[in-house]
Amino acid sequence: MANKNRVVGQVKIKVDGQLYPTSGEATMEIGGPMRENVPGDYEAGAFKETTAPAKCEVSLLYKGGVSLAAIRAIEDATITLETDNGQTWIMRNAYCSEAPSFGQDGKAKCVFEGPPAEEML
């Protein structure tokens, strides 16, 4: 059983089951319902909902065996983000939403989007 006081420090990113080497810089916007205030003449508290997509930004270690061209071509993948505190999020039907970029620091930035992520319990 995971310690309830432990916070996320490390993550594992998998794309269709393939583990990618990360540099410790990943974020996940889980998506789902977004509520927007709709003011009334004499009443507050009404809202309307839209659905936001999930978004996972990850910094990969850009080393041999990591193909940015293959990542750029992803258009229907299952992205799994596993945390070291025992939580797992899955983004199904995900796609690479921005062309990956890299620099001389050895890292490549990749951004994936898709339907709202699901928390695996």
N, C-alpha and C positions, 0 to 999 in steps of 0.2 A: 504494500500500500504506500502511495506517495505521501511524503510529508506535506501537510497542509500549509506550512510556513515557507516552503521552497518556492522561489520565483523562477521564471524562465531565464536561463543563462546561455543555453546552447540549443540549437535546433538541427534536425536532419531534414533535408529536402529530397524528396523522391519524385521523379517524373516517370509515370507508368512503371513504377517499381525500381527504376534505376536510381541509385543513390548518387548525388552530386556533391563534390567537395565544396564546402562553404567557408567563408572567412569570418563568420560571426556577426554578419550584418544582414539580418533578414527582418522583414515586417510583413504582417498579414492583416489586411482589412477584411473582415469576415463577410461583409455585405449583408443584405437582407433588408427588412423594412426600414424606411427612412420616413420620419414624420415631419410635416411642414405645417406650421401654424396657419390657420385660416381665421382671421379675426371677424367677429360679427359686430353689428352696431352697438349692442348693449351686452355682449357676452364674449368671454374669452375662454379658451380651452378647446376649441374645435380644431381638428387637424385632418390632413389628407395624407395618404401613404403612397409612396413609390418604392420600388425595389432597387437597391443599389447592388452592383456586381461585387464579387469578391476580388481582391487584388493582393498578390504576393510579390513583393520586391525582394530579390536576393542578390547577394554579392558572392559570386563563385570564385574559387581559386582557378585562375586560367592557366592550366597546365596541360601537358600532353594527354590526349584522350578526351578532352572537353571540346566538342564541336559547337561553336557559336552558330554556324550555318544550320546545323540540325536543330538547335534550340529555337532559332528564328522561324523554322518551318513548323513548329508545333502549333496545331490548330484544334486538336480534340484529344486532350490528355487528362490523366488523373494526377493531380499534384497533391502530395501528402507532406504535411509539415508536422514532424514529431518533435515535441519539446522534452527537455531533460527533467521536467517536473511531472511528466506522465500524461500530458494532454496531446491529443492528435486532432488535426483538422484536415479535411479532405475537400478539394475543389475538383469537381467532376466537369468534363467537357471544357477544360481550360485551354487557353490559347496564349501564345506569346504576343503581347500587345504592343511592345516597343522593340525596335531592333536592338539586340544586345550591344553593349559598348564595353571597351576595355582600355586600360592605360598601362603605363610601365610599372605600376605598383603590384602587378601580378593578379589583379582582380577584374572580373567581368560582371557588369550589372545586367540582370535579367528581370523582366517584369511579366507576370502572368495574370490574366484576368479570366473570369468566368462567372457562372451562376453563384449565388451565395454558398459559402463554405459550410460544411457540416461538421459538427463536433462529434467525435467518436467517443462514446462513453464506455 
